[in-house]
């Protein structure tokens, strides 16, 4: 498996993404990050639908923090870069939104696996846990709970 895995999800800013000032509405960064996480899992051959169908569980957002640096605007092409920082009882990801080389936002997302019936926390099933652990980014030394560079 690949160390320092980073998934890139490209998208274009549409009119529906912006507010009256032509700037991307802040909550849309969360939607883009969700799509990027979904596509990263799909690229690994681990779609959400298989987790639910085969194991009766799914991932939920337990915590998210966002630091906005610069606004995205109508027609911008942006990229959401997703990196896995920890895969254990919960999954910790960092996601950064870029326009070219310019960082627009940084997100730190903690996901938890829950049982589909009871919504009680549970361990990530295989092969998800092993595949995610094999892709943990090895170049980040930031303290737990801190925004990754």
Wavefront OBJ file of the C-alpha trace (Angstrom):
o trace
v 0.000 0.000 0.000
v 1.002 3.617 -0.474
v 2.444 5.710 2.364
v 1.662 9.426 2.453
v -1.494 8.870 0.430
v -3.132 12.079 -0.768
v -6.338 12.137 -2.794
v -7.185 15.098 -5.027
v -10.790 15.976 -5.848
v -11.232 18.699 -8.466
v -14.325 20.830 -8.856
v -15.541 24.081 -10.358
v -17.300 26.763 -8.330
v -20.824 27.218 -9.671
v -23.258 30.055 -9.138
v -25.205 27.851 -6.683
v -22.080 27.677 -4.476
v -21.816 31.432 -3.983
v -23.531 34.050 -1.880
v -24.835 37.418 -3.077
v -21.267 38.771 -3.161
v -20.021 36.051 -5.524
v -17.981 34.390 -2.782
v -18.390 30.723 -1.901
v -20.724 30.298 1.069
v -18.734 28.886 4.010
v -20.818 25.704 4.453
v -20.044 24.608 0.883
v -16.475 23.816 1.895
v -17.953 21.123 4.163
v -19.952 19.680 1.252
v -16.875 19.628 -0.965
v -14.861 17.916 1.779
v -17.584 15.249 2.130
v -17.505 14.577 -1.598
v -13.712 14.389 -1.555
v -13.753 11.860 1.328
v -16.320 9.754 -0.500
v -14.285 9.778 -3.712
v -11.065 8.967 -1.823
v -12.687 5.846 -0.336
v -14.121 4.902 -3.721
v -10.675 5.260 -5.317
v -9.321 2.829 -2.698
v -12.035 0.338 -3.676
v -13.873 0.944 -0.383
v -17.149 2.713 -1.171
v -19.479 3.752 1.635
v -22.263 1.619 0.175
v -20.202 -1.571 0.641
v -19.515 -0.753 4.290
v -23.212 -0.376 4.966
v -24.325 -3.335 2.838
v -21.651 -5.833 3.918
v -21.019 -4.759 7.529
v -24.128 -2.856 8.659
v -22.216 0.274 9.603
v -21.248 3.665 8.222
v -19.054 6.678 8.930
v -20.354 9.836 10.605
v -18.666 13.158 11.264
v -17.827 13.390 14.947
v -15.894 16.631 14.792
v -14.842 19.112 12.141
v -12.867 22.321 12.341
v -12.305 24.691 9.453
v -9.834 27.506 9.047
v -10.710 29.779 6.144
v -7.766 31.598 4.564
v -8.988 33.045 1.253
v -12.357 33.045 -0.522
v -13.172 30.942 -3.554
v -15.210 32.719 -6.199
v -17.531 31.938 -9.077
v -15.874 29.852 -11.841
v -12.743 29.096 -9.809
v -11.336 25.606 -10.230
v -10.473 24.240 -6.806
v -8.934 21.028 -5.515
v -9.689 19.324 -2.198
v -6.646 17.357 -1.012
v -7.438 14.623 1.536
v -4.862 12.947 3.788
v -5.335 10.265 6.392
v -3.720 11.090 9.732
v -5.035 8.338 12.003
v -7.134 5.190 11.625
v -8.063 3.563 14.924
v -11.230 3.853 17.003
v -11.888 6.947 14.908
v -10.572 8.232 11.617
v -8.714 11.566 11.520
v -8.304 13.341 8.186
v -6.907 16.644 7.069
v -8.405 18.238 4.017
v -7.149 21.350 2.275
v -8.868 23.347 -0.430
v -6.605 24.964 -3.029
v -6.985 27.281 -5.996
v -3.786 26.524 -7.861
v -1.057 26.810 -5.217
v -3.107 29.112 -2.990
v -4.629 27.472 0.089
v -8.208 28.603 0.601
v -9.223 26.498 3.602
v -7.905 23.774 5.913
v -10.175 21.244 7.591
v -9.523 18.690 10.278
v -12.206 15.998 10.304
v -12.774 13.194 12.802
v -15.041 10.398 11.619
v -16.516 7.607 13.713
v -17.882 4.283 12.559
v -21.379 3.536 13.873
v -23.727 0.573 13.686
v -26.482 1.219 11.133
v -29.235 -0.072 13.429
v -28.317 1.268 16.844
v -26.016 4.155 15.815
v -23.649 2.939 18.557
v -19.926 3.404 17.900
v -18.095 0.366 16.606
v -14.728 -0.601 15.203
v -14.024 0.055 11.540
v -14.409 -3.253 9.674
v -11.753 -4.820 7.506
v -10.687 -4.169 4.833
v -11.347 -0.481 5.609
v -9.220 -0.329 8.754
v -6.197 -2.013 7.205
v -6.411 -0.058 3.953
v -6.741 3.267 5.771
v -3.878 2.487 8.163
v -1.651 1.609 5.203
v -2.254 5.081 3.780
v -1.601 7.186 6.875
v 0.410 10.264 5.964
v 3.873 9.858 7.428
v 5.145 13.425 7.003
v 2.895 15.238 9.481
v 4.231 15.768 12.997
v 1.600 18.201 14.227
v 0.149 17.531 17.683
v -3.181 15.728 17.933
v -6.049 18.173 17.698
v -3.949 20.733 15.837
v -4.496 21.835 12.275
v -2.086 20.103 9.938
v 0.216 22.339 7.913
l 1 2 3 4 5 6 7 8 9 10 11 12 13 14 15 16 17 18 19 20 21 22 23 24 25 26 27 28 29 30 31 32 33 34 35 36 37 38 39 40 41 42 43 44 45 46 47 48 49 50 51 52 53 54 55 56 57 58 59 60 61 62 63 64 65 66 67 68 69 70 71 72 73 74 75 76 77 78 79 80 81 82 83 84 85 86 87 88 89 90 91 92 93 94 95 96 97 98 99 100 101 102 103 104 105 106 107 108 109 110 111 112 113 114 115 116 117 118 119 120 121 122 123 124 125 126 127 128 129 130 131 132 133 134 135 136 137 138 139 140 141 142 143 144 145 146 147 148 149
